[in-house]
């Protein structure tokens, strides 16, 4: 078994855990912050949009069971990849979408998946999601971990009310 890391920012990290949690081979999904310069940032600091960090999830996965390409496909289906100013209700740099690669091979695969999505013509606008080298990842406070399980009513209200669920359904259809 070879455990690998994958790191994605897709707006609110609460909404990025559940989609990955359901796949065999995904060993853990941790909500946190990455991409900035401030060490051990807090949620309050990241929300100011001055730390350089983005809300993100970091997955540990067994690449003998689920491939990085499969994880990229899951990622793209969770976001509006054309929105350069955040995601849905959440605006600002800390909610921008990104793929943080951990190796040259992940970078190659991420760029290919982005180029393939752009070439597909699925969206009228250009793909704004950035592909960036991984930086230190700081787990978020415990209250943000597995939020969809701890607070299902609020999570479901937020995921629907923010427009995320409607966008996903309109652009990707029902999840399999």
TAZI-V73224 format. One record per backbone hydrogen bond with DSSP energy under -1.0 kcal/mol. CO is the residue of the C=O (numbers start at 1). NH is the residue of the N-H. E is the energy in kcal/mol with one decimal. If there is no record, write none. Layout:
# TAZI-V73224
co/nh/e
CO/NH/E
CO/NH/E
This chain:
# TAZI-V73224
co/nh/e
2/63/-1.7
4/61/-2.6
6/59/-3.4
7/100/-2.5
8/57/-2.8
9/98/-2.3
13/16/-1.2
17/21/-2.2
20/23/-1.7
23/26/-1.7
25/62/-3.0
28/60/-2.0
30/58/-2.5
31/140/-2.9
32/56/-2.8
33/138/-2.7
34/54/-2.6
42/46/-2.5
43/47/-2.3
45/48/-1.2
46/49/-1.8
51/37/-1.8
54/34/-1.6
56/32/-2.7
57/8/-2.3
58/30/-2.3
59/6/-1.9
60/27/-2.4
60/28/-1.5
61/4/-3.0
62/65/-2.1
62/66/-2.3
67/71/-1.8
68/72/-2.4
69/73/-2.1
70/74/-2.0
71/75/-2.6
72/76/-2.5
73/77/-1.2
75/78/-2.2
80/83/-1.6
81/128/-3.6
81/129/-1.1
85/92/-2.8
87/90/-2.1
90/87/-2.4
92/95/-1.9
93/96/-1.5
94/55/-2.8
97/130/-1.9
98/9/-2.6
99/132/-2.6
101/134/-2.7
103/107/-2.3
104/108/-2.5
105/109/-2.5
106/110/-2.7
107/111/-2.7
108/112/-2.3
109/113/-2.5
110/114/-2.3
111/115/-2.7
112/116/-2.8
113/117/-2.2
114/118/-2.6
115/119/-2.6
116/120/-1.3
118/121/-1.1
130/99/-2.6
132/101/-2.5
138/33/-2.3
141/144/-2.1
142/145/-1.4
146/149/-1.4
146/150/-1.9
147/151/-2.8
151/155/-2.9
152/156/-2.6
153/157/-2.2
154/158/-2.7
155/159/-3.1
156/160/-2.0
157/161/-3.0
158/162/-2.5
159/165/-2.0
160/163/-1.3
163/167/-2.3
164/168/-2.6
165/169/-2.4
166/170/-2.6
167/171/-2.3
168/172/-2.7
169/173/-1.3
